[in-house]
Amino acid sequence: MVWELHSGLEFTPENDAEFFSQLPARPGVCLISSREASAEPYLIRTADLRRRLERLLGPPDPTSKRLNLHEFAHIARYCETGSVFEQTLAYYHNAKQIFPKRYRELMRLRPAPLLKINLRNAYPRCFVTRRIVVNEQGEPSSGVYYGPFASRRSAEAFADKMLDFFKVRRCQIKIRRDPTYPGCLYSEMKMCLAPCFAGCTKEEYDAEVNRLVQFLDSNSLSLHDAFAQERERASEQMDFEKAAAIHKKLEKLHDVLRGKPDLSRRIQDLDVVVLQRAVDEHTVVLFGVHGGRLAEPFYLHFGDTGKPASAEETVRDYLEGVLGAAPATNLTPRQNAAELGEHLALLSRWFFSSPRAGEIFFRDKDWPYRRILRACSRLLSPKEKTEQNGSAEGKTKSEERK
């Protein structure tokens, strides 16, 4: 495992000063094991391993209620991390291995909100969910998923505004196509094709759902281009009143898109790379993401010259390997779905954090290799290093107070 806790020290209360002196004053993840085999180990993440363990393992203060493991600790195994993002992943992988039943609780890890269009339903609708269904190959199934979003509220807000441009149903009733059914408010306002009382044919409703899917797949370009062309035709025909009305629609569409984060897109198309500083000097770590799944990281060492040999080719080989990676075949569909949800949650937790350390690049038709290499130079600059360390300190201060 990349983030294996490979460094270890034995702790004895009588030699605690020597023990603390051997610890690095660096961010990292640490597992503290007890002398008693039946006792559960204690896993922590911190901005300063030495200072945190001095507090945990130092002589207890009888006047303090702070947690103290002076008599509990026997072995401390740890690994250093270069960024908050790397530390979060290191903690996640170790917690999942050591505490398989409660690692989500330890990390307060909850699946990220997504928008789903359930194509299995005869009359699909778009709704917010935190649950993903995958097939035997580990790919999302039973519909299309878009996300992740920062919160359920933000996902619902975007969906409500977006659906104003489409006449897709928003109700949760079972569609029976009953002409006597009175319909809902949206059908009365002509904002829904009203399949509930046979206000449209099945083909007409499917066409409207396809418009919605194309809108989300194209990052709104399909609808934006259609409006722009329609406005242009109206202007050419000197129908300025119609052109002005379409222009207002475009302005409303732009307002909707301002509420859609760059990270939110079809899950199968969520291919990104996150760049962070590594522990080693002159090194940047690349975290590839394919279809919403985090791949093994890649450490790009620049050396003293600031330029690695064939840097672009090296990055290209790694990212092409990420795209060629398939979901784990030794997991059940349920386990694969849970893993995908966790990876999306970890990625969105970092992406929506403030301040956000590191950089992210999206793959559209291809990867922006030159921009990625320029970002590596920025990350390795002294100013960026200071900002990264300050961010790591701020992210873990609250945990150290516990």
MOKAPE-V655954 format. One line per field, one symbol per residue. ss: DSSP state (@ for helix, = for strand, . for the rest). psi: psi as a letter, one per 20 degrees, with the letter a starting at -180 (. if undefined). burial: b if it has 24 or more other C-alpha atoms within 12 Angstrom, else e. A space follows every 50 residues. Layout:
ss->???
psi->???
burial->???
This chain:
ss->......====..@@@@@@@@@......=======.......=====..@@ @@@@@@@...............========...@@@@@@@@@@@@@@@.. ..@@@@@.....=====........====....=.....=...======. .@@@@@@@@@@@@@@...................@@@@......@@@... .@@@@@@@@@@@@@@@@...@@@@@@@@@@@@@@@@...@@@@@@@@@@@ @@@@@@@.......==@@@..======.....========..==...=== =.........@@@@@@@@@@@@@@........@@@@@@@@@@@@@@@@@@ @.......====......@@@@@@@@@@@@.@@@@@@@@@@@@@@@@@@@ ..
psi->qglqmhpqqppphikhghghhiqqlqqapqpoqrhphiqproprqqiogg gghhghirpqoiiqjqppkgigqgpoprqqqirgghgghggghghhhhmh ikhhghilopqqqqpponihqhnqrprpqjppprahjjqpajaqpparrh rhghghgggghgiiiqlqqirjrppilohipiaahhhhjkjqilihklir rhggghhhghggghghhjlihghghggghhhgghghjkmhgghhhhhhgg hhghhghhjoqhhorpghjnorpppqqrgqqkppppoqppkipprprpoo piahiipqplgghghggghhhghiqqqpijqrhghggggghgghggghgg gjqpqoqaqqpqpehrqmgghghhhggghiqhghgghghhghghhighhh i.
burial->eebbbeeebbbbeeebeebbeebbebbbbbbbbbeeeeeebbbbbbbbbb bbbbbbbbbeeeeeeebebbebbbbbbbbbbbbbbbbbbbbbbbbeeeee eeebeebebbbbbbbbbbeeeebbbbbbbbbbbbeeebbbbebbbbbbbb beebbbbbbbebbebbbbbbeeeebeeeeeeebeeebeeebbbbbbbbbb eeeebbebbbbbbbbbbebbeebbeebbebbeeeeeeeeeeeeeebbebb eebeebbebbebbbbbbbbbbbbbbbbbbeebbbbbbbbbbbbbbbbbbb bbeeeeeeeebbeebbebbbebbeeebeeeeeeeebbbbbbbbbbbbbbb bbeeebbbbbbbbeeebebeebbebbbbbbeeeebebbbebbbbbbeeeb ee
